[in-house]
């Protein structure tokens, strides 16, 4: 069993940090976008599942897997919901 001292003046409320901090020698995890869902995985596991790893220590939030932001792009007489990059192309 490993132990981690969280520092003077900390309380058990900081125990959440322990759950998010990997033990020495264990791989870090982060948010992994697979389809429309988000899962907390290691980078290796995310790749094996065909996901898009968001980085060590990232968390699944409402918008992390939403993709690039879009907006109205008017071309001729019509408007479409596109990214700025696609609109400029």
N, CA, C and O atoms as a GROMACS GRO file, in nm:
protein
  356
    1UNK      N    1   0.085  -0.117   0.000
    1UNK     CA    2   0.000   0.000   0.000
    1UNK      C    3   0.089   0.124   0.000
    1UNK      O    4   0.185   0.131   0.076
    2UNK      N    5   0.057   0.220  -0.086
    2UNK     CA    6   0.134   0.344  -0.089
    2UNK      C    7   0.059   0.452  -0.012
    2UNK      O    8  -0.064   0.449  -0.002
    3UNK      N    9   0.133   0.545   0.042
    3UNK     CA   10   0.073   0.657   0.113
    3UNK      C   11   0.122   0.787   0.053
    3UNK      O   12   0.232   0.793  -0.003
    4UNK      N   13   0.041   0.890   0.064
    4UNK     CA   14   0.078   1.021   0.013
    4UNK      C   15   0.038   1.125   0.115
    4UNK      O   16  -0.080   1.136   0.150
    5UNK      N   17   0.134   1.203   0.164
    5UNK     CA   18   0.106   1.312   0.256
    5UNK      C   19   0.069   1.433   0.173
    5UNK      O   20   0.146   1.475   0.086
    6UNK      N   21  -0.049   1.490   0.198
    6UNK     CA   22  -0.098   1.600   0.117
    6UNK      C   23  -0.055   1.738   0.166
    6UNK      O   24  -0.084   1.838   0.100
    7UNK      N   25   0.014   1.744   0.277
    7UNK     CA   26   0.067   1.871   0.324
    7UNK      C   27  -0.002   1.920   0.450
    7UNK      O   28  -0.112   1.878   0.483
    8UNK      N   29   0.065   2.010   0.520
    8UNK     CA   30   0.011   2.069   0.641
    8UNK      C   31  -0.114   2.150   0.608
    8UNK      O   32  -0.124   2.209   0.500
    9UNK      N   33  -0.208   2.153   0.699
    9UNK     CA   34  -0.332   2.229   0.687
    9UNK      C   35  -0.428   2.175   0.582
    9UNK      O   36  -0.525   2.242   0.547
   10UNK      N   37  -0.402   2.055   0.531
   10UNK     CA   38  -0.499   1.994   0.440
   10UNK      C   39  -0.595   1.910   0.523
   10UNK      O   40  -0.567   1.878   0.638
   11UNK      N   41  -0.706   1.875   0.465
   11UNK     CA   42  -0.805   1.793   0.535
   11UNK      C   43  -0.843   1.676   0.447
   11UNK      O   44  -0.796   1.663   0.334
   12UNK      N   45  -0.929   1.591   0.500
   12UNK     CA   46  -0.972   1.475   0.422
   12UNK      C   47  -1.046   1.515   0.295
   12UNK      O   48  -1.061   1.432   0.206
   13UNK      N   49  -1.092   1.640   0.285
   13UNK     CA   50  -1.159   1.684   0.162
   13UNK      C   51  -1.063   1.682   0.044
   13UNK      O   52  -1.107   1.674  -0.071
   14UNK      N   53  -0.936   1.688   0.071
   14UNK     CA   54  -0.837   1.682  -0.036
   14UNK      C   55  -0.808   1.539  -0.079
   14UNK      O   56  -0.724   1.517  -0.166
   15UNK      N   57  -0.876   1.443  -0.021
   15UNK     CA   58  -0.856   1.302  -0.057
   15UNK      C   59  -0.891   1.277  -0.203
   15UNK      O   60  -0.843   1.180  -0.262
   16UNK      N   61  -0.973   1.362  -0.262
   16UNK     CA   62  -1.006   1.349  -0.403
   16UNK      C   63  -0.880   1.354  -0.487
   16UNK      O   64  -0.870   1.288  -0.590
   17UNK      N   65  -0.783   1.434  -0.443
   17UNK     CA   66  -0.656   1.444  -0.516
   17UNK      C   67  -0.591   1.307  -0.528
   17UNK      O   68  -0.532   1.275  -0.631
   18UNK      N   69  -0.601   1.227  -0.424
   18UNK     CA   70  -0.542   1.094  -0.426
   18UNK      C   71  -0.605   1.007  -0.533
   18UNK      O   72  -0.537   0.929  -0.598
   19UNK      N   73  -0.734   1.021  -0.550
   19UNK     CA   74  -0.803   0.941  -0.651
   19UNK      C   75  -0.762   0.980  -0.792
   19UNK      O   76  -0.767   0.898  -0.883
   20UNK      N   77  -0.722   1.106  -0.810
   20UNK     CA   78  -0.684   1.154  -0.942
   20UNK      C   79  -0.535   1.145  -0.969
   20UNK      O   80  -0.491   1.166  -1.082
   21UNK      N   81  -0.456   1.113  -0.866
   21UNK     CA   82  -0.311   1.106  -0.880
   21UNK      C   83  -0.268   0.960  -0.887
   21UNK      O   84  -0.292   0.885  -0.793
   22UNK      N   85  -0.206   0.919  -0.998
   22UNK     CA   86  -0.165   0.779  -1.009
   22UNK      C   87  -0.053   0.748  -0.910
   22UNK      O   88   0.027   0.834  -0.876
   23UNK      N   89  -0.049   0.623  -0.866
   23UNK     CA   90   0.060   0.579  -0.779
   23UNK      C   91   0.189   0.579  -0.858
   23UNK      O   92   0.187   0.567  -0.981
   24UNK      N   93   0.303   0.592  -0.790
   24UNK     CA   94   0.431   0.591  -0.862
   24UNK      C   95   0.443   0.466  -0.949
   24UNK      O   96   0.417   0.354  -0.904
   25UNK      N   97   0.482   0.488  -1.073
   25UNK     CA   98   0.498   0.378  -1.167
   25UNK      C   99   0.374   0.344  -1.247
   25UNK      O  100   0.382   0.272  -1.346
   26UNK      N  101   0.257   0.396  -1.206
   26UNK     CA  102   0.134   0.373  -1.281
   26UNK      C  103   0.119   0.481  -1.387
   26UNK      O  104   0.154   0.597  -1.363
   27UNK      N  105   0.066   0.444  -1.505
   27UNK     CA  106   0.047   0.546  -1.610
   27UNK      C  107  -0.062   0.646  -1.573
   27UNK      O  108  -0.157   0.612  -1.502
   28UNK      N  109  -0.047   0.768  -1.619
   28UNK     CA  110  -0.146   0.871  -1.596
   28UNK      C  111  -0.267   0.847  -1.684
   28UNK      O  112  -0.259   0.779  -1.786
   29UNK      N  113  -0.380   0.903  -1.643
   29UNK     CA  114  -0.500   0.891  -1.723
   29UNK      C  115  -0.553   1.030  -1.755
   29UNK      O  116  -0.508   1.130  -1.699
   30UNK      N  117  -0.648   1.032  -1.845
   30UNK     CA  118  -0.710   1.158  -1.883
   30UNK      C  119  -0.836   1.130  -1.962
   30UNK      O  120  -0.876   1.015  -1.980
   31UNK      N  121  -0.898   1.236  -2.008
   31UNK     CA  122  -1.022   1.224  -2.084
   31UNK      C  123  -0.992   1.163  -2.221
   31UNK      O  124  -0.897   1.202  -2.289
   32UNK      N  125  -1.075   1.068  -2.260
   32UNK     CA  126  -1.062   1.001  -2.390
   32UNK      C  127  -1.198   1.008  -2.459
   32UNK      O  128  -1.297   0.955  -2.408
   33UNK      N  129  -1.203   1.072  -2.574
   33UNK     CA  130  -1.327   1.086  -2.649
   33UNK      C  131  -1.341   0.969  -2.746
   33UNK      O  132  -1.259   0.950  -2.836
   34UNK      N  133  -1.447   0.890  -2.725
   34UNK     CA  134  -1.477   0.778  -2.813
   34UNK      C  135  -1.619   0.801  -2.862
   34UNK      O  136  -1.715   0.793  -2.786
   35UNK      N  137  -1.631   0.829  -2.991
   35UNK     CA  138  -1.762   0.865  -3.046
   35UNK      C  139  -1.813   0.990  -2.978
   35UNK      O  140  -1.742   1.091  -2.973
   36UNK      N  141  -1.933   0.986  -2.927
   36UNK     CA  142  -1.991   1.101  -2.858
   36UNK      C  143  -1.968   1.097  -2.708
   36UNK      O  144  -2.015   1.185  -2.636
   37UNK      N  145  -1.896   0.994  -2.659
   37UNK     CA  146  -1.877   0.978  -2.515
   37UNK      C  147  -1.738   1.010  -2.469
   37UNK      O  148  -1.644   1.018  -2.549
   38UNK      N  149  -1.724   1.029  -2.339
   38UNK     CA  150  -1.595   1.057  -2.278
   38UNK      C  151  -1.570   0.955  -2.168
   38UNK      O  152  -1.659   0.926  -2.088
   39UNK      N  153  -1.448   0.901  -2.164
   39UNK     CA  154  -1.411   0.801  -2.066
   39UNK      C  155  -1.274   0.836  -2.008
   39UNK      O  156  -1.188   0.886  -2.081
   40UNK      N  157  -1.252   0.810  -1.880
   40UNK     CA  158  -1.123   0.832  -1.817
   40UNK      C  159  -1.037   0.708  -1.841
   40UNK      O  160  -1.063   0.602  -1.784
   41UNK      N  161  -0.934   0.721  -1.926
   41UNK     CA  162  -0.848   0.609  -1.964
   41UNK      C  163  -0.704   0.654  -1.969
   41UNK      O  164  -0.675   0.774  -1.967
   42UNK      N  165  -0.612   0.558  -1.976
   42UNK     CA  166  -0.473   0.590  -2.004
   42UNK      C  167  -0.462   0.620  -2.153
   42UNK      O  168  -0.551   0.586  -2.231
   43UNK      N  169  -0.355   0.685  -2.192
   43UNK     CA  170  -0.336   0.717  -2.334
   43UNK      C  171  -0.331   0.589  -2.417
   43UNK      O  172  -0.387   0.584  -2.527
   44UNK      N  173  -0.264   0.488  -2.366
   44UNK     CA  174  -0.251   0.361  -2.438
   44UNK      C  175  -0.387   0.293  -2.456
   44UNK      O  176  -0.420   0.245  -2.565
   45UNK      N  177  -0.466   0.289  -2.349
   45UNK     CA  178  -0.598   0.227  -2.356
   45UNK      C  179  -0.689   0.305  -2.450
   45UNK      O  180  -0.766   0.246  -2.526
   46UNK      N  181  -0.681   0.437  -2.446
   46UNK     CA  182  -0.761   0.522  -2.534
   46UNK      C  183  -0.730   0.492  -2.681
   46UNK      O  184  -0.820   0.477  -2.763
   47UNK      N  185  -0.601   0.483  -2.713
   47UNK     CA  186  -0.560   0.453  -2.851
   47UNK      C  187  -0.610   0.316  -2.893
   47UNK      O  188  -0.654   0.298  -3.007
   48UNK      N  189  -0.603   0.219  -2.802
   48UNK     CA  190  -0.649   0.084  -2.833
   48UNK      C  191  -0.800   0.081  -2.862
   48UNK      O  192  -0.847  -0.003  -2.938
   49UNK      N  193  -0.873   0.172  -2.800
   49UNK     CA  194  -1.018   0.180  -2.821
   49UNK      C  195  -1.054   0.269  -2.941
   49UNK      O  196  -1.172   0.284  -2.974
   50UNK      N  197  -0.952   0.328  -3.006
   50UNK     CA  198  -0.977   0.416  -3.121
   50UNK      C  199  -1.023   0.554  -3.080
   50UNK      O  200  -1.088   0.623  -3.159
   51UNK      N  201  -0.991   0.594  -2.958
   51UNK     CA  202  -1.035   0.723  -2.907
   51UNK      C  203  -0.937   0.836  -2.933
   51UNK      O  204  -0.829   0.814  -2.988
   52UNK      N  205  -0.975   0.955  -2.894
   52UNK     CA  206  -0.894   1.076  -2.907
   52UNK      C  207  -0.856   1.121  -2.766
   52UNK      O  208  -0.938   1.178  -2.695
   53UNK      N  209  -0.730   1.095  -2.727
   53UNK     CA  210  -0.681   1.126  -2.592
   53UNK      C  211  -0.662   1.276  -2.576
   53UNK      O  212  -0.597   1.339  -2.660
   54UNK      N  213  -0.719   1.333  -2.470
   54UNK     CA  214  -0.714   1.478  -2.449
   54UNK      C  215  -0.597   1.524  -2.364
   54UNK      O  216  -0.576   1.645  -2.350
   55UNK      N  217  -0.520   1.431  -2.308
   55UNK     CA  218  -0.401   1.468  -2.230
   55UNK      C  219  -0.409   1.420  -2.087
   55UNK      O  220  -0.517   1.404  -2.031
   56UNK      N  221  -0.292   1.398  -2.027
   56UNK     CA  222  -0.284   1.353  -1.888
   56UNK      C  223  -0.350   1.455  -1.796
   56UNK      O  224  -0.327   1.575  -1.808
   57UNK      N  225  -0.432   1.406  -1.704
   57UNK     CA  226  -0.494   1.492  -1.604
   57UNK      C  227  -0.618   1.565  -1.650
   57UNK      O  228  -0.682   1.632  -1.570
   58UNK      N  229  -0.654   1.553  -1.780
   58UNK     CA  230  -0.777   1.618  -1.826
   58UNK      C  231  -0.896   1.541  -1.772
   58UNK      O  232  -0.885   1.422  -1.742
   59UNK      N  233  -1.010   1.607  -1.761
   59UNK     CA  234  -1.130   1.544  -1.708
   59UNK      C  235  -1.242   1.551  -1.811
   59UNK      O  236  -1.244   1.638  -1.898
   60UNK      N  237  -1.334   1.458  -1.799
   60UNK     CA  238  -1.451   1.458  -1.886
   60UNK      C  239  -1.544   1.571  -1.842
   60UNK      O  240  -1.601   1.568  -1.733
   61UNK      N  241  -1.559   1.670  -1.927
   61UNK     CA  242  -1.651   1.780  -1.902
   61UNK      C  243  -1.756   1.778  -2.013
   61UNK      O  244  -1.744   1.702  -2.109
   62UNK      N  245  -1.856   1.861  -1.999
   62UNK     CA  246  -1.965   1.862  -2.096
   62UNK      C  247  -1.920   1.890  -2.239
   62UNK      O  248  -1.981   1.842  -2.334
   63UNK      N  249  -1.813   1.968  -2.255
   63UNK     CA  250  -1.777   2.010  -2.390
   63UNK      C  251  -1.642   1.959  -2.439
   63UNK      O  252  -1.601   1.996  -2.549
   64UNK      N  253  -1.572   1.877  -2.363
   64UNK     CA  254  -1.437   1.837  -2.404
   64UNK      C  255  -1.438   1.752  -2.531
   64UNK      O  256  -1.340   1.754  -2.606
   65UNK      N  257  -1.544   1.677  -2.556
   65UNK     CA  258  -1.552   1.592  -2.674
   65UNK      C  259  -1.644   1.649  -2.781
   65UNK      O  260  -1.680   1.580  -2.876
   66UNK      N  261  -1.682   1.774  -2.765
   66UNK     CA  262  -1.779   1.834  -2.856
   66UNK      C  263  -1.721   1.868  -2.993
   66UNK      O  264  -1.797   1.892  -3.087
   67UNK      N  265  -1.591   1.872  -3.006
   67UNK     CA  266  -1.531   1.908  -3.134
   67UNK      C  267  -1.509   2.057  -3.144
   67UNK      O  268  -1.535   2.132  -3.050
   68UNK      N  269  -1.460   2.101  -3.259
   68UNK     CA  270  -1.430   2.244  -3.276
   68UNK      C  271  -1.557   2.328  -3.277
   68UNK      O  272  -1.663   2.281  -3.319
   69UNK      N  273  -1.546   2.453  -3.231
   69UNK     CA  274  -1.664   2.540  -3.230
   69UNK      C  275  -1.710   2.574  -3.372
   69UNK      O  276  -1.628   2.587  -3.464
   70UNK      N  277  -1.840   2.588  -3.389
   70UNK     CA  278  -1.895   2.622  -3.519
   70UNK      C  279  -1.976   2.750  -3.510
   70UNK      O  280  -2.007   2.798  -3.401
   71UNK      N  281  -2.008   2.804  -3.624
   71UNK     CA  282  -2.089   2.925  -3.632
   71UNK      C  283  -2.153   2.936  -3.768
   71UNK      O  284  -2.129   2.852  -3.855
   72UNK      N  285  -2.233   3.038  -3.787
   72UNK     CA  286  -2.301   3.059  -3.915
   72UNK      C  287  -2.201   3.100  -4.020
   72UNK      O  288  -2.120   3.191  -4.000
   73UNK      N  289  -2.206   3.032  -4.134
   73UNK     CA  290  -2.121   3.064  -4.249
   73UNK      C  291  -2.213   3.081  -4.368
   73UNK      O  292  -2.273   2.985  -4.417
   74UNK      N  293  -2.224   3.204  -4.414
   74UNK     CA  294  -2.315   3.232  -4.526
   74UNK      C  295  -2.239   3.232  -4.657
   74UNK      O  296  -2.142   3.306  -4.676
   75UNK      N  297  -2.285   3.146  -4.747
   75UNK     CA  298  -2.224   3.131  -4.879
   75UNK      C  299  -2.334   3.154  -4.981
   75UNK      O  300  -2.431   3.078  -4.988
   76UNK      N  301  -2.319   3.258  -5.058
   76UNK     CA  302  -2.425   3.292  -5.154
   76UNK      C  303  -2.553   3.326  -5.081
   76UNK      O  304  -2.554   3.412  -4.993
   77UNK      N  305  -2.661   3.258  -5.117
   77UNK     CA  306  -2.791   3.284  -5.055
   77UNK      C  307  -2.821   3.194  -4.936
   77UNK      O  308  -2.928   3.206  -4.876
   78UNK      N  309  -2.730   3.105  -4.901
   78UNK     CA  310  -2.756   3.011  -4.792
   78UNK      C  311  -2.656   3.022  -4.681
   78UNK      O  312  -2.542   3.064  -4.702
   79UNK      N  313  -2.698   2.984  -4.562
   79UNK     CA  314  -2.608   2.981  -4.447
   79UNK      C  315  -2.598   2.839  -4.394
   79UNK      O  316  -2.694   2.762  -4.398
   80UNK      N  317  -2.480   2.804  -4.344
   80UNK     CA  318  -2.452   2.671  -4.293
   80UNK      C  319  -2.379   2.683  -4.160
   80UNK      O  320  -2.312   2.782  -4.135
   81UNK      N  321  -2.392   2.582  -4.077
   81UNK     CA  322  -2.323   2.577  -3.950
   81UNK      C  323  -2.188   2.506  -3.974
   81UNK      O  324  -2.185   2.384  -3.990
   82UNK      N  325  -2.078   2.583  -3.974
   82UNK     CA  326  -1.945   2.530  -4.007
   82UNK      C  327  -1.841   2.586  -3.909
   82UNK      O  328  -1.867   2.682  -3.837
   83UNK      N  329  -1.723   2.523  -3.908
   83UNK     CA  330  -1.611   2.580  -3.837
   83UNK      C  331  -1.560   2.699  -3.917
   83UNK      O  332  -1.588   2.711  -4.036
   84UNK      N  333  -1.485   2.787  -3.853
   84UNK     CA  334  -1.431   2.902  -3.925
   84UNK      C  335  -1.338   2.857  -4.037
   84UNK      O  336  -1.335   2.916  -4.145
   85UNK      N  337  -1.261   2.751  -4.009
   85UNK     CA  338  -1.168   2.697  -4.110
   85UNK      C  339  -1.243   2.648  -4.233
   85UNK      O  340  -1.204   2.677  -4.346
   86UNK      N  341  -1.351   2.572  -4.212
   86UNK     CA  342  -1.428   2.521  -4.326
   86UNK      C  343  -1.499   2.631  -4.401
   86UNK      O  344  -1.515   2.622  -4.523
   87UNK      N  345  -1.541   2.734  -4.332
   87UNK     CA  346  -1.608   2.845  -4.396
   87UNK      C  347  -1.511   2.921  -4.487
   87UNK      O  348  -1.549   2.964  -4.596
   88UNK      N  349  -1.388   2.937  -4.444
   88UNK     CA  350  -1.289   3.011  -4.523
   88UNK      C  351  -1.238   2.932  -4.642
   88UNK      O  352  -1.184   2.990  -4.736
   89UNK      N  353  -1.253   2.800  -4.640
   89UNK     CA  354  -1.199   2.716  -4.748
   89UNK      C  355  -1.278   2.729  -4.877
   89UNK      O  356  -1.245   2.665  -4.976
   0.00000   0.00000   0.00000
